[in-house]
Amino acid sequence: IIHRITLAILILGAAGTATFVVTRGWRFALGFFLGACMSYLSFWRWQTVVESLGGAVRRRSMAAMVIRFAVLAAAAYGIVKYLDVTPVAVFLGLLISAAAVIVSILFELIYART
C-alpha cells in the first residue's frame, strides 16, 4: 500500500504541475511542484518513523520534532517570499499526500478481492 501511495504522490504531483503550467503559468506551477516535493518529503519522513517503531527504542526529543516542523515552515515561507509564488499554490502542493492516500483508499475499495 505504501508503494501505491508513493506512486500516487508522484503521479498527482507531475499531473498537477503540468496542468498548472498550462492553466495558471509557470510560477504557480513552480509553487505547486515545490509544495508537492515538501509533501513527499514529509510523507517519506513519517514512513521512516513508522518503520522504526518495530525496532529498538530510540528516544526522540521534542526539540527535534519542533526543529523539523520549523524547517518545513521556513521552507514554505522561503518559497513564497523569495520565489514570488502564491501561497495557494504551495498549499495545494502540500495536500498531495492526502490526495494520494484518498486515491489509494478508493483503489482498495474498488479493486479489493475479498
C-alpha positions in Angstrom: 0.0 0.0 0.0 2.9 2.4 0.8 4.3 1.8 -2.7 0.9 2.7 -4.2 0.7 5.9 -2.2 4.2 6.9 -3.2 3.4 6.3 -6.8 0.2 8.3 -6.5 2.1 11.2 -4.9 4.5 11.2 -7.9 1.8 10.9 -10.5 -0.5 13.5 -8.9 2.4 15.9 -8.4 3.5 15.6 -12.0 0.0 15.8 -13.4 -0.8 18.8 -11.2 2.4 20.6 -12.2 1.8 20.0 -15.9 -1.8 21.2 -15.6 -0.9 24.3 -13.7 1.8 25.2 -16.2 -0.8 25.3 -18.9 -3.7 26.9 -16.9 -2.0 29.2 -14.4 1.5 29.8 -15.6 5.0 28.6 -14.6 5.2 30.5 -11.3 2.0 28.9 -9.9 3.2 25.5 -11.2 6.6 26.0 -9.5 4.9 26.7 -6.2 2.7 23.7 -6.6 5.7 21.5 -7.5 7.8 22.7 -4.6 4.8 22.2 -2.2 4.3 18.7 -3.7 8.0 17.9 -3.1 7.7 19.1 0.5 4.6 16.9 0.9 6.5 13.9 -0.5 9.4 14.5 1.9 7.1 14.8 4.8 5.4 11.5 3.8 8.7 9.8 3.5 9.8 11.1 6.9 6.6 9.7 8.5 7.1 6.4 6.7 10.6 6.1 8.2 9.2 6.9 11.7 6.5 4.2 11.4 9.0 1.6 10.1 11.3 2.3 13.0 8.6 1.7 15.6 9.2 -2.1 15.5 12.9 -1.8 16.1 15.0 -0.7 19.1 13.6 2.0 21.2 15.2 5.3 20.3 14.3 8.3 22.4 13.4 11.3 20.2 13.5 14.7 21.7 10.6 17.2 21.5 13.2 19.7 20.2 14.0 17.5 17.2 10.3 17.4 16.2 9.9 21.2 16.7 13.0 21.7 14.5 11.6 19.5 11.8 8.4 21.5 11.6 10.3 24.8 11.8 12.4 23.8 8.8 9.2 22.9 6.9 7.6 26.2 7.8 10.8 28.1 6.8 11.0 26.3 3.5 7.3 27.2 2.7 8.0 30.8 3.7 11.1 30.9 1.6 9.3 29.5 -1.4 6.5 32.1 -1.1 8.7 35.1 -0.2 11.8 34.6 -2.4 10.4 32.8 -5.4 7.4 35.1 -5.6 4.8 32.3 -5.9 1.3 32.4 -4.4 0.8 30.7 -1.1 -2.2 28.9 -2.5 0.0 27.0 -5.0 2.3 25.8 -2.2 -0.7 24.9 0.0 -2.2 22.8 -2.9 1.1 21.1 -3.4 1.2 20.2 0.3 -2.1 18.5 0.0 -0.8 15.9 -2.5 0.0 13.3 0.2 -3.6 13.5 1.5 -4.9 13.2 -2.1 -2.7 10.2 -2.7 -4.0 8.4 0.4 -7.6 9.1 -0.7 -6.8 7.7 -4.2 -5.2 4.6 -2.6 -8.3 4.1 -0.3 -10.6 4.4 -3.3 -8.4 1.9 -5.2 -8.6 -0.6 -2.4 -12.4 -0.2 -2.1 -13.0 -0.7 -5.8 -10.4 -3.4 -6.6 -10.2 -5.3 -3.3 -10.6 -9.0 -3.5 -12.5 -10.5 -0.6 
